[in-house]
Amino acid sequence: MLNLATPLGRMKAIALGLLLLAAALYVVGTALVEIHHPGWSWLVAFAEAAMIGAIADWFAVTALFRHPLGLPIPHTAIIPRNKKRIGDNLAEFICTHFLTTAQVLEKIREFDAAGRLAVWLARPEHAERVGRQAVAVSAHLVGALRDERAAAFIERSAKKRLAQIDLAPLTGQVLGLLTADKRHQQVLDELLRLFDRTLRSEQMQQRIAAILAEELGKLLRIRKLGEMAGDWSTERLVQRLSEVLGEVSHDPEHPLRRRFDDYLARFIEQLKADPEFQRKGQELRDQLLKDPALTGYLGGLWDDLVDWLQADLARPDSSIGRRIAEVAGTLGAALKRDEAMRNWLNDQLLAAAPPLIERYRADIGRYIAARVEGWNTGELVEQIEANIGKDLQYIRVNGTLVGGMVGLVIHGLTLLALGG
């Protein structure tokens, strides 16, 4: 059934019409040949040869896609019968003539990926698009993090990492960094000032006086005398302590400072090397890992993070999206200005491409071959015929016309040979 709505259908109709016209001319010419007019024999020769050419070319074109008239004639339905070979040859052709390393590298070099990326990202609307796309993708990924399996994986991973930490040496290393260049002395100075201010506060002095008065009252058995002694002792105690704190604070070489340095150094060394400290650190770590509160804390921390990400990504003015857009625009502008960086990026791409091309070229070939072989036969024939079938119908048209012309030539030569 011809579909005249398509170019292929119309060309088939034209080719069939020429065949029918040649057949009609043959019938008419044969019926009138008895008139013995020399022109009718020429018409019959033309029509006969035209029919032969049309039918022969119809057979040849049809045999590419299917069995003519449904008859299983050998060497017909060529394309359906040779899908695998077609796929293999097509894959080899593409890999050999389009995907060689030299050809692909030349195309990459001409493409100038870094330059194109710089120009594209430098435009504000493109940078904003990057931000929007990143937000859309991130929103989907963050939503997936709500899955219990993801939360359980994060918890297991966190605990596994914590279980590998040796607390004592790690604490020693941290303290070692904190005390480098005498930085701990600054902390000591601040603590001394804080302690001095606390001692000099009226509330603290009243508290100390009350304690001393109570204890001295018990000792002296005289309440009033105890209160007087308590007030006097508090004043003297605060004054003396303040003097000592001032001495330590203003003297970098004060013995108390040196003792503090020595104690801290020994403590750090014990944390790093003492097996007993390491054992206690491991016990503390194991107790921490077994504590349900840790699981709750990690779960709560994870939920808070996901909540914040979802809330931010859901806003039209997402700070994450805005930041990504800013980074993309800044990167584009920087690349646009920096030719050396663009050249470096292109060189890196060219250096990384050859092993990838060599690795995946064969995979691409196998994919093409498998895709062609896996096509439904009817779909394959339909697609090929839809794309090249119209041109193939011209073979039928040309066959009809050329066949008719050859028939005239043969008829003429026959008459010449017979002398008349």
Secondary structure as GFF3:
##gff-version 3
##sequence-region A 1 420
A	DSSP	alpha_helix	7	32	.	.	.	ID=ss1
A	DSSP	three_ten_helix	33	35	.	.	.	ID=ss2
A	DSSP	alpha_helix	38	65	.	.	.	ID=ss3
A	DSSP	three_ten_helix	68	70	.	.	.	ID=ss4
A	DSSP	alpha_helix	78	81	.	.	.	ID=ss5
A	DSSP	alpha_helix	83	97	.	.	.	ID=ss6
A	DSSP	alpha_helix	101	111	.	.	.	ID=ss7
A	DSSP	alpha_helix	113	122	.	.	.	ID=ss8
A	DSSP	alpha_helix	124	144	.	.	.	ID=ss9
A	DSSP	alpha_helix	148	163	.	.	.	ID=ss10
A	DSSP	alpha_helix	167	179	.	.	.	ID=ss11
A	DSSP	three_ten_helix	180	182	.	.	.	ID=ss12
A	DSSP	alpha_helix	183	200	.	.	.	ID=ss13
A	DSSP	alpha_helix	202	220	.	.	.	ID=ss14
A	DSSP	alpha_helix	223	250	.	.	.	ID=ss15
A	DSSP	alpha_helix	255	273	.	.	.	ID=ss16
A	DSSP	alpha_helix	275	290	.	.	.	ID=ss17
A	DSSP	alpha_helix	292	314	.	.	.	ID=ss18
A	DSSP	alpha_helix	319	337	.	.	.	ID=ss19
A	DSSP	alpha_helix	339	374	.	.	.	ID=ss20
A	DSSP	alpha_helix	377	418	.	.	.	ID=ss21
###
